[in-house]
Amino acid sequence: MEVFGKKMEKSLALVFKSFEGKIVQVRKMNINNRLLKILDFLEYNSTTSIKEVSKALDVSDRIVRYEIDNLNFILKLNKLPVVKKESKGKLLFDESLKTDDKLSIIKNISKYSKEDRLNFIKLKFLTEGSVNLTALSKTLDTSRTTIRADISEISKEFEKDNIVITDNKIEINEKNIRNYIIKYFHKDLIQFYYQKAEFVDKNLIQTYFYDLISDINITYINKFIKEILKKLENKNNNFHEYIFSYLILLCIRTKQNKSVQEAENEIFLKNTSEYDIISRFLNKLEKNIQINFCYEERLTLIDYILGFMSYSYNTSIFEDWIKIEILIKNIITKVNKHTQINISDDEELLNSLLSHIKPTIYRLKNNLNIERDIYFEAVEAYPELFSLIKESLSELEVLLNKKIPDSETALFTLHFLASLERNKNKGSDNEKKKVVLICGGGYGTSMLVAKQISQSYNLEIVNIISYIQFLDYDFKNIDLVITTLKLKNEFSDMLKIPIIRISPFFNNSDQKKLDTFLSKKKFKEEKLSEILEIIERNSVIKDKNKLISELSETLFEQSIHDISPKNKNLLDFISEEKCQILESPVDWKTALKICGESLVKSGDINKKYIDEITYITESFGIHFVLDNGVAIPHGEVAKNVYNSSIGILYSKKPVRFPDDKDVSLIFLIAAKTTKDHVKSIEDIVNLSQNKKFLKEISILNKTSDILRIIKKYL
């Protein structure tokens, strides 16, 4: 793992090369179909006006002005006379452009590549169901023979995604069509998220999409997303773009009278608290955009939104979160052993994976795709780590009976890369400053910027947020805001913390900005250290942490000291009063009731929590029995739980659970949050695998022995 730095440099170079290619490509595509139509009109109407062009082509005056500016830009690049704009919207087209094939120079810029042709034909099939060879030939300025060859190639590609072409028509499967568009055309749709649609520099595909969404009010869609993200307290800005893409696509397909005929997970969705919340906002959205979604579409949309949310929504009865947490800990242990960099105590890594894995599971269960973004190149620079994560996730594949695609594995790998970078210099005397990064790009670009900063500076990127999240974000204990977006100056005064703007590529100029800022910070810390030394030599300090905090706030108007709470283990949640021994055999329901009664008595849970566990077991089967007769029954996080706690029951006669599972030792877990028992679960798993512990437990006689033996082996 010592070669991480060199590999990362290589990886970033690849990515930047990719970026550069895309920038050049965009410039080559500045001439779109609409601009060509304007050019044709001007060729035969040398003296005209913006209003006449607008009327002839059925577009707004504003769009005409915008496209004329684009045309003039290209004319200037080619050292050709520009279209003159005079008073009252009058336009003058230079007659000399009609001679010497000068116009052909401009029009040839618009010739489409094979990729452009293929993507355009794909969209025609997906959105219209069929294609016309003659019309395509004219639009794409190529032969029917070429179009036929393109369709043959597309047909083979479509088959991989279960889409069939027959006689220039596709077999309509709405779910497959939408999955394909989201998977392969997400970037083209998302352009309309960040900019007003009519002003996006459009290629052939984006122009096609724009024609489909021109009468859809994007403002209301963005407002809907913002409200949902805020209400559901989403902590991940990486996938809100996908919600936007799906919503736009949903509007397009609804306007085309295409809809899903049946929705999955109906009972589950209607029983979530999120269903009612999203439904209320959806009602408002429908009214504002004047599009009504059918019942099945509403359910599918809610399903999709939940699949891309990164927070603990109420789905624990369908997901065995205990097994999931154990799985994550196992992966961390494997990576820790392989890399020889200690990440086992990285709480940030654990929490990020716990937040990440839920939407991942949801996407896998419901066949929701994420695209293979440019960040994948960064991951490919670490083939050994990627393979290790891929191998470790095989347990999750077995649990879900689903194959995990490389795109999902890559996202997991990024979390570990970030952790390895954080921890390779752990133990340094200089505490890392906490930074929030505000990015306007997607997941890949945001992660790349974060990694560059983390590599070069002693800074901790605690969160990556979007602009819409920035307005409501709590910046408590944050030392610095770094942004790729232009923010108003007053924000810095409002937050009372520095804001540094950088480019999306983090160039030399950006590095100088950070260098200047951090050198000043270092000076302050050195001065503070000197002051502390003087105080320590001449007085007795009662509370050093408090002194540091007050000195830093007084002298430098900011705190530089932070104390993190310690993770609680199993011993923090158990007591003798919550331990019981059964002498006589009982059924599993009775065993759960007896074990839970101590927690009811202590005020940690109510009786409904025990009923809930019983219901889950009866409805969905046994899912909480570990090795060697140890069980960890649990219900939904927070529901019917007042305090996080654990009840313990040892039965001298094994209790027969469903699926013929014999259990002697029960740890009944009640959690207020999913984080409360992370270490406890690890402790229980370790105990269940310890033969000496199990042997001593099997011969105990009193409840105090349970605590004594547990303490002995922890």
C-alpha positions in Angstrom: 0.0 0.0 0.0 3.0 2.3 0.0 2.5 2.9 -3.7 -0.9 4.5 -3.2 0.4 8.0 -3.9 2.0 7.2 -7.2 -1.0 5.1 -8.3 -3.4 7.9 -7.3 -1.4 10.4 -9.4 -1.6 8.0 -12.4 -5.3 7.5 -11.8 -6.0 11.2 -11.6 -4.0 11.9 -14.7 -6.2 9.4 -16.6 -9.3 11.0 -15.3 -8.1 14.5 -16.2 -7.2 13.2 -19.7 -10.8 12.0 -19.9 -12.1 15.3 -18.7 -10.0 17.2 -21.3 -11.4 14.9 -24.0 -14.9 15.7 -22.9 -14.3 19.4 -22.9 -13.0 19.3 -26.5 -16.0 17.2 -27.5 -18.5 19.7 -26.1 -16.8 22.4 -28.2 -17.0 20.4 -31.3 -20.7 19.9 -30.7 -21.7 23.6 -30.3 -23.6 23.4 -33.6 -26.8 21.6 -33.0 -29.9 20.9 -35.2 -31.6 24.1 -34.1 -28.6 26.3 -34.8 -28.4 24.7 -38.3 -32.0 25.6 -38.9 -31.3 29.2 -38.0 -28.3 29.2 -40.3 -30.4 27.9 -43.1 -33.0 30.5 -42.5 -30.4 33.3 -42.5 -28.9 32.0 -45.7 -32.1 32.8 -47.6 -33.2 35.8 -45.4 -30.1 38.0 -45.2 -32.0 40.8 -43.6 -34.4 39.7 -40.9 -35.2 40.0 -37.2 -35.1 37.9 -34.1 -38.9 37.8 -34.0 -39.1 36.6 -37.6 -36.6 33.8 -36.9 -38.5 32.9 -33.7 -41.8 32.7 -35.5 -40.4 30.7 -38.4 -38.7 28.1 -36.2 -41.3 28.1 -33.4 -38.8 28.9 -30.6 -38.6 31.8 -28.1 -36.8 35.1 -28.8 -34.4 34.3 -26.0 -33.3 31.0 -27.6 -32.7 32.7 -30.9 -30.5 35.3 -29.3 -28.6 32.5 -27.5 -28.1 30.5 -30.7 -27.0 33.6 -32.7 -24.3 34.2 -30.0 -23.2 30.5 -30.4 -23.1 30.9 -34.2 -21.1 34.1 -34.0 -18.6 32.4 -31.7 -18.0 29.7 -34.2 -17.8 32.2 -37.1 -15.1 34.2 -35.2 -13.1 31.0 -34.5 -13.1 30.4 -38.3 -12.3 34.1 -39.0 -15.6 34.6 -40.8 -17.9 37.6 -40.7 -20.5 37.4 -37.9 -24.2 38.0 -37.9 -24.8 41.7 -36.9 -27.4 42.4 -34.3 -28.8 45.9 -34.6 -31.5 47.9 -32.8 -35.0 46.5 -32.4 -33.8 42.9 -32.9 -32.7 43.4 -36.5 -30.3 40.8 -37.9 -27.9 41.2 -40.9 -26.3 38.1 -42.5 -23.1 38.8 -44.4 -23.7 38.0 -48.1 -20.0 36.9 -48.5 -20.8 33.8 -46.4 -22.9 32.4 -49.3 -19.8 32.2 -51.5 -16.7 30.0 -51.7 -18.4 27.2 -49.7 -17.8 29.2 -46.5 -21.1 27.9 -45.0 -20.0 24.3 -45.7 -17.1 24.8 -43.3 -19.6 25.6 -40.6 -22.1 22.9 -41.5 -19.4 20.2 -41.6 -18.6 20.9 -38.0 -22.0 19.3 -37.2 -21.3 16.0 -38.9 -22.1 13.3 -36.4 -19.8 10.6 -35.2 -20.8 6.9 -35.2 -21.3 7.2 -31.4 -23.7 10.1 -31.9 -25.6 8.2 -34.6 -25.9 5.0 -32.4 -27.1 6.9 -29.4 -29.6 8.9 -31.3 -31.1 5.8 -33.0 -31.2 4.0 -29.6 -33.2 6.9 -28.1 -35.6 6.8 -31.1 -36.3 3.2 -30.4 -36.6 3.6 -26.7 -38.9 6.6 -26.7 -40.9 6.1 -29.9 -40.8 2.3 -30.1 -39.8 2.2 -33.8 -37.7 4.1 -36.4 -38.0 5.2 -40.0 -34.9 4.6 -42.1 -35.6 7.4 -44.5 -36.2 9.9 -41.7 -33.1 8.8 -39.8 -31.0 9.0 -43.0 -32.0 12.6 -43.6 -31.6 13.7 -39.9 -28.2 12.1 -39.5 -27.0 12.9 -43.1 -25.9 9.4 -43.9 -27.1 6.5 -46.1 -29.8 4.0 -45.3 -27.2 1.2 -45.6 -25.2 2.8 -42.8 -28.4 3.2 -40.7 -29.2 -0.5 -41.2 -25.7 -1.5 -40.1 -26.1 0.8 -37.0 -29.5 -0.9 -36.1 -27.9 -4.4 -36.4 -25.2 -3.3 -33.9 -27.7 -1.7 -31.6 -29.9 -4.8 -31.6 -27.0 -6.9 -30.3 -26.3 -4.3 -27.5 -30.0 -4.1 -26.6 -30.1 -7.9 -26.1 -27.7 -7.6 -23.2 -30.4 -5.5 -21.4 -33.3 -7.7 -22.5 -34.6 -5.3 -25.2 -35.5 -6.9 -28.5 -35.7 -5.3 -31.9 -37.8 -6.9 -34.6 -38.5 -5.2 -38.0 -37.3 -1.9 -36.8 -39.6 -2.0 -33.8 -38.8 -2.9 -30.1 -40.8 -5.1 -27.8 -42.0 -2.6 -25.2 -41.0 -3.5 -21.7 -41.3 -0.2 -19.8 -39.0 -1.2 -16.9 -36.2 -2.3 -19.2 -36.5 0.8 -21.3 -36.3 3.1 -18.3 -33.4 1.2 -16.8 -31.5 1.5 -20.1 -32.1 5.2 -20.4 -31.1 5.9 -16.8 -28.0 3.7 -17.1 -26.6 5.0 -20.4 -28.1 8.5 -20.8 -28.0 9.8 -17.2 -25.3 12.4 -18.0 -27.3 13.9 -20.8 -30.4 14.2 -18.6 -28.6 15.6 -15.7 -27.4 18.6 -17.7 -30.9 20.0 -17.2 -30.5 19.8 -13.4 -27.6 22.2 -13.2 -28.5 24.7 -15.8 -31.7 26.1 -17.3 -32.5 23.8 -20.1 -32.5 26.2 -23.0 -29.0 27.4 -22.2 -27.3 24.0 -22.0 -24.6 23.5 -24.7 -26.4 20.6 -26.3 -25.1 17.8 -28.3 -27.4 15.8 -30.6 -28.8 13.7 -27.7 -29.3 16.6 -25.3 -31.1 18.5 -28.0 -33.4 15.5 -28.5 -34.1 15.3 -24.8 -34.8 19.0 -24.7 -37.4 18.7 -27.4 -39.1 16.1 -25.2 -39.0 18.1 -21.9 -39.2 21.7 -23.2 -42.8 22.1 -21.8 -41.9 20.4 -18.4 -41.4 22.9 -15.5 -38.0 21.8 -14.2 -38.1 24.4 -11.5 -40.9 22.5 -9.7 -39.1 19.2 -10.1 -36.0 20.6 -8.5 -38.1 22.0 -5.7 -39.7 18.6 -5.1 -36.3 16.9 -4.9 -35.0 19.6 -2.4 -38.1 19.2 -0.2 -37.8 15.4 -0.2 -34.1 15.4 0.6 -34.6 17.8 3.4 -37.6 16.1 4.9 -36.0 12.7 4.8 -32.7 14.0 6.1 -30.7 12.5 3.3 -27.0 12.6 4.1 -25.7 11.6 0.7 -25.6 14.1 -2.2 -24.2 11.6 -4.7 -27.5 10.1 -6.0 -30.0 12.9 -5.9 -29.1 13.5 -9.5 -30.5 10.0 -10.3 -33.8 11.0 -8.7 -33.9 14.0 -11.0 -33.1 11.9 -14.0 -35.8 9.4 -13.2 -38.4 12.1 -12.6 -37.6 13.8 -15.9 -37.9 10.4 -17.6 -41.1 9.6 -15.8 -42.6 12.9 -17.1 -41.5 12.1 -20.6 -43.0 8.6 -20.6 -46.2 9.7 -18.9 -46.7 12.4 -21.6 -46.2 9.6 -24.2 -48.9 7.5 -22.4 -46.3 4.9 -21.4 -46.5 3.7 -17.8 -45.5 0.7 -15.7 -48.4 -1.7 -15.3 -47.5 -3.2 -11.9 -45.5 -2.0 -9.0 -43.3 -4.2 -6.8 -43.1 -4.0 -3.0 -46.6 -2.5 -2.7 -47.4 -3.7 0.8 -43.9 -2.8 2.1 -43.9 0.7 0.6 -47.3 1.6 1.9 -46.2 0.6 5.4 -43.2 2.9 5.5 -43.4 6.3 7.1 -41.7 7.7 4.0 -44.6 6.7 1.7 -46.9 9.3 3.2 -44.3 12.0 3.2 -43.3 11.5 -0.4 -46.9 11.1 -1.5 -47.8 14.6 0.0 -45.0 16.3 -1.9 -45.9 14.3 -5.0 -49.4 15.6 -4.9 -48.1 19.1 -5.0 -45.7 18.3 -7.8 -48.4 16.9 -10.0 -50.5 20.0 -9.5 -47.6 22.3 -10.3 -46.4 20.5 -13.5 -49.9 19.5 -14.5 -49.0 15.9 -15.0 -50.8 13.1 -13.2 -49.0 9.9 -12.4 -51.0 6.6 -12.1 -51.0 4.6 -8.8 -48.4 2.2 -10.1 -46.1 5.0 -11.2 -46.3 6.7 -7.8 -45.3 3.5 -6.1 -42.5 2.9 -8.5 -41.2 6.4 -8.0 -41.3 6.1 -4.2 -39.5 2.8 -4.5 -36.8 4.4 -6.7 -36.4 7.4 -4.3 -35.9 5.0 -1.3 -33.4 3.1 -3.3 -31.1 6.1 -3.6 -31.5 7.5 -0.1 -28.6 7.1 2.3 -30.1 7.1 5.7 -31.8 4.6 8.0 -35.3 4.5 6.7 -37.7 2.0 8.3 -37.0 -1.2 6.5 -35.3 -3.2 9.1 -38.0 -5.9 9.1 -37.0 -6.7 5.5 -33.2 -6.3 6.0 -31.2 -8.2 8.6 -29.2 -5.3 9.8 -27.3 -7.4 12.3 -25.9 -9.6 9.6 -25.2 -6.6 7.5 -23.2 -5.0 10.3 -21.3 -8.2 10.8 -20.6 -8.4 7.1 -19.2 -4.9 7.0 -16.9 -5.5 10.0 -15.6 -8.7 8.3 -14.7 -6.7 5.2 -13.0 -4.0 7.2 -11.0 -6.8 9.1 -9.9 -8.4 5.8 -8.8 -5.1 4.3 -7.1 -4.1 7.5 -5.1 -7.3 7.5 -4.2 -7.1 3.8 -3.1 -3.5 3.7 -1.3 -3.4 7.1 -2.8 0.1 7.6 -5.0 0.2 10.7 -8.5 1.0 9.7 -10.3 -1.3 12.2 -11.0 1.7 14.5 -12.0 4.1 11.7 -15.5 5.1 12.9 -16.0 7.3 9.9 -15.4 4.4 7.5 -17.8 2.2 9.5 -20.5 4.8 9.5 -20.1 5.6 5.8 -20.4 2.0 4.9 -23.4 1.5 7.1 -25.1 4.5 5.4 -23.9 3.3 1.9 -24.9 -0.4 2.1 -28.7 0.1 2.7 -29.4 1.9 -0.6 -27.0 -0.5 -2.3 -29.0 -3.5 -1.1 -32.2 -1.7 -2.1 -30.8 -1.1 -5.6 -29.7 -4.7 -6.0 -33.0 -6.1 -4.9 -34.9 -3.9 -7.3 -32.4 -4.0 -10.2 -31.8 -0.3 -10.1 -28.6 0.6 -12.0 -25.9 3.2 -11.4 -23.7 4.1 -14.3 -20.0 3.2 -14.7 -18.8 6.8 -14.0 -15.3 8.2 -14.6 -14.4 7.5 -10.9 -14.1 3.9 -11.9 -10.8 4.7 -13.5 -9.5 5.9 -10.1 -10.5 2.5 -8.6 -8.9 0.5 -11.4 -5.6 1.9 -10.3 -5.9 -0.4 -7.3 -6.6 -3.8 -8.7 -5.6 -5.8 -5.6 -7.8 -3.7 -3.3 -10.7 -3.8 -5.8 -10.4 -7.6 -6.0 -10.3 -7.9 -2.2 -13.5 -5.9 -1.8 -15.1 -7.9 -4.6 -14.2 -11.2 -3.0 -15.4 -9.9 0.4 -18.8 -8.8 -1.0 -19.5 -12.4 -2.0 -21.2 -12.9 1.4 -23.6 -10.1 0.5 -24.3 -11.8 -2.9 -25.2 -15.0 -1.0 -27.4 -13.1 1.4 -29.3 -11.3 -1.3 -29.0 -14.0 -4.0 -27.9 -11.2 -6.3 -24.7 -10.6 -8.4 -23.0 -7.3 -7.4 -21.9 -5.4 -10.4 -18.4 -3.8 -10.6 -19.9 -0.3 -10.5 -21.3 -1.0 -7.0 -18.0 -2.7 -5.9 -16.1 0.4 -7.1 -18.2 2.6 -4.8 -17.3 0.4 -1.8 -13.7 0.5 -2.8 -13.7 4.3 -2.8 -14.8 4.3 0.8 -11.8 2.2 1.7 -9.4 4.3 -0.3 -10.6 7.3 1.6 -10.1 5.5 4.9 -6.6 4.2 4.0 -5.6 7.8 3.1 -6.9 9.1 6.4 -5.2 6.5 8.5 -1.8 6.0 6.8 -0.4 9.1 8.6 -2.4 8.5 11.8 -0.5 9.4 14.9 0.7 12.7 13.6 1.0 15.4 16.2 -1.0 17.8 14.1 -4.7 17.2 14.3 -6.5 17.3 11.0 -8.8 20.3 10.3 -12.4 19.4 9.5 -13.5 20.4 6.0 -16.8 20.4 4.2 -16.5 20.2 0.4 -19.3 21.7 -1.8 -19.4 20.3 -5.3 -21.7 20.8 -8.2 -20.6 17.6 -10.1 -21.4 14.0 -9.6 -20.1 11.4 -7.3 -16.9 10.7 -9.2 -15.7 14.2 -9.6 -16.5 15.1 -6.0 -14.5 12.1 -4.7 -11.6 12.9 -6.9 -11.4 16.5 -5.6 -11.7 15.2 -2.0 -8.9 12.7 -2.6 -6.6 15.3 -4.1 -7.0 17.5 -1.1 -6.7 14.7 1.5 -3.5 13.5 -0.2 -1.8 16.9 -0.3 -2.9 18.4 3.1 -3.5 17.4 6.6 -7.2 18.0 6.2 -10.2 15.7 7.0 -13.1 15.9 4.5 -16.0 15.2 6.8 -18.7 15.6 4.2 -19.3 16.3 0.5 -22.5 18.2 -0.1 -24.4 19.9 -2.9 -25.4 23.5 -3.1 -29.0 22.7 -2.1 -27.7 20.9 1.0 -25.3 23.8 1.8 -28.2 26.2 2.6 -29.4 24.0 5.4 -26.2 22.4 6.6 -25.0 22.5 10.2 -21.4 23.8 10.1 -20.7 23.3 13.8 -17.1 22.1 14.5 -16.2 22.7 10.8 -12.9 24.6 10.3 -13.1 25.3 6.6 -15.4 25.2 3.6 -13.9 24.4 0.2 -16.2 24.8 -2.8 -16.1 24.4 -6.5 -19.2 26.6 -6.8 -19.3 30.4 -6.7 -20.9 31.4 -3.4 -21.9 34.8 -2.2 -19.4 36.7 -0.1 -21.8 37.2 2.8 -22.0 33.4 3.3 -18.5 33.5 4.9 -19.5 36.2 7.4 -22.7 34.3 8.1 -21.0 31.0 8.8 -18.0 32.7 10.6 -15.6 30.2 9.0 -13.4 30.6 5.9 -14.7 29.7 2.5 -12.1 28.9 -0.3 -13.2 28.5 -3.9 -11.3 26.0 -6.1 -11.7 24.7 -9.6 -13.2 21.2 -10.2 -9.7 20.1 -11.3 -7.8 21.4 -8.3 -5.0 23.1 -10.2 -1.8 24.9 -9.0 -3.7 28.1 -8.3 -6.0 26.2 -6.0 -3.1 24.7 -4.2 -1.6 28.1 -3.5 -4.9 29.3 -2.0 -4.9 26.4 0.4 -1.1 26.8 1.1 -1.7 30.4 2.1 -4.6 29.6 4.4 -2.9 26.6 6.1 0.3 28.5 6.7 -1.6 31.1 8.6 -3.4 28.4 10.6 -0.1 26.7 11.4 1.2 30.0 12.7 -1.8 30.3 15.0 -1.3 26.8 16.3 2.4 27.3 16.9 1.7 30.5 18.9 -1.0 28.6 20.9 1.5 25.9 21.7 4.0 28.4 22.9 1.5 30.1 25.1 0.5 26.8 26.7 4.1 26.0 27.5 4.5 29.3 29.3 1.3 28.7 31.3 2.3 25.1 32.2 5.7 26.3 33.5 4.2 29.0 35.7 0.9 27.5 37.0 -1.2 24.4 37.6 -3.7 23.7 34.9 -7.0 22.1 36.2 -8.6 21.5 32.8 -6.2 21.6 29.8 -8.9 20.8 27.2 -11.0 23.7 28.4 -8.0 26.0 28.5 -7.1 25.2 24.9 -10.6 25.8 23.7 -11.0 29.1 25.5 -7.5 30.4 24.4 -8.1 29.4 20.8 -11.5 31.1 20.8 -10.2 34.2 22.5 -7.0 34.6 20.5 -8.0 33.2 17.1 -11.8 33.2 17.2 -12.0 29.4 16.6 -11.6 26.1 18.3 -8.8 23.7 17.3 -9.5 20.9 19.8 -12.1 18.2 19.4 -12.8 15.2 21.6 -14.6 12.2 20.1 -16.8 10.0 22.3 -15.7 6.4 22.8 -17.6 3.6 21.2 -19.6 1.6 23.7 -19.1 -2.2 23.9 -21.3 -5.1 25.1 -20.4 -4.5 28.8 -21.9 -1.0 28.6 -25.4 -2.3 27.9 -25.7 -5.3 30.2 -26.2 -5.8 33.9 -27.0 -8.6 36.3 -30.7 -7.5 36.5 -30.9 -8.1 32.7 -29.5 -11.7 32.9 -31.6 -14.7 33.4 -31.2 -18.5 33.5 -33.9 -21.1 32.4 -33.8 -24.5 34.1 -36.9 -26.0 32.4 -37.5 -26.3 28.6 -39.8 -23.7 27.0 -40.9 -22.8 23.4 -39.1 -20.0 21.5 -41.9 -17.4 22.0 -41.8 -17.9 25.7 -38.0 -17.6 25.8 -38.2 -14.3 23.9 -40.9 -13.0 26.3 -38.9 -14.0 29.4 -35.7 -12.5 28.0 -37.5 -9.2 27.1 -39.3 -8.8 30.4 -36.1 -7.6 32.1 -35.8 -4.8 29.6 -39.5 -3.9 30.0 -39.0 -3.8 33.7 -35.9 -1.5 33.4 -37.9 0.9 31.1 -35.6 0.2 28.1 -38.4 -1.2 25.8 -42.2 -1.7 25.9 -44.0 -5.0 25.4 -44.8 -4.2 21.8 -41.1 -4.7 21.0 -41.2 -8.4 22.0 -44.4 -8.8 20.0 -42.6 -7.2 17.0 -39.7 -9.7 17.1 -42.1 -12.6 17.3 -44.1 -11.2 14.3 -40.9 -10.7 12.3 -39.8 -14.3 13.1 -43.2 -15.8 12.2 -43.5 -13.7 9.0 -40.0 -13.8 7.5 -38.3 -16.7 9.2 -35.3 -17.1 11.5 -32.5 -14.7 10.7 -30.7 -14.0 13.9 -29.1 -17.3 15.0 -25.3 -17.3 15.0 -22.9 -20.3 15.3 -22.9 -22.7 18.3 -26.4 -22.0 19.6 -26.1 -18.2 20.1 -29.0 -16.0 18.9 -29.3 -12.2 18.7 -33.0 -11.5 18.2 -33.9 -7.8 17.4 -36.6 -5.7 16.1 -36.8 -2.4 14.3 -34.4 0.3 15.3 -35.9 2.9 17.6 -39.4 1.5 17.3 -40.8 0.6 20.8 -37.3 1.2 22.2 -36.6 3.9 24.8 -33.0 3.2 25.6 -30.4 1.0 23.8 -30.0 -2.1 25.9 -29.3 -5.9 25.8 -31.1 -8.7 27.7 -29.4 -12.1 28.2 -31.0 -15.5 28.7 -29.2 -18.8 29.1 -31.4 -22.0 28.8 -29.9 -25.2 30.2 -32.3 -27.0 27.8 -31.8 -25.7 24.2 -34.7 -23.7 22.8 -36.0 -24.9 19.5 -36.5 -22.0 17.1 -38.1 -22.1 13.6 -36.1 -24.0 10.9 -35.0 -26.4 13.7 -32.5 -24.0 15.1 -31.4 -25.0 18.7 -30.4 -22.0 20.8 -29.0 -22.0 24.4 -27.8 -18.4 24.7 -29.9 -15.4 23.7 -28.7 -11.8 23.5 -31.9 -9.8 22.9 -30.9 -6.5 21.3 -32.8 -3.2 21.6 -31.3 -0.3 19.7 -32.2 3.3 19.7 -30.0 3.9 16.6 -28.1 1.5 14.3 -24.8 2.8 15.6 -25.4 2.0 19.3 -24.6 -1.7 19.1 -21.9 -1.9 16.4 -19.2 -2.8 18.9 -21.6 -4.9 21.0 -22.5 -7.1 18.0 -18.8 -7.6 17.2 -18.3 -8.7 20.9 -21.2 -11.2 20.7 -20.0 -12.7 17.4 -16.5 -13.2 18.9 -18.0 -14.8 22.0 -20.1 -17.2 19.9 -16.9 -18.4 18.2 -15.0 -18.9 21.4 -15.3 -22.5 22.5 -13.8 -21.9 26.0 -16.4 -19.2 26.7 -19.3 -21.5 25.5 -18.0 -24.4 27.7 -17.9 -22.2 30.8 -21.4 -20.8 30.0 -22.8 -24.3 29.8 -21.9 -25.2 33.4 -22.9 -21.9 35.1 -25.5 -21.9 38.0 -26.4 -18.3 38.8 -27.0 -15.1 36.9 -24.0 -13.3 38.2 -21.9 -16.0 36.5 -23.1 -14.8 33.1 -21.6 -11.3 33.6 -18.4 -12.7 35.2 -17.7 -15.1 32.3 -18.5 -12.4 29.6 -16.1 -10.0 31.3 -13.5 -12.7 31.4 -13.5 -13.3 27.7 -14.0 -9.7 26.4 
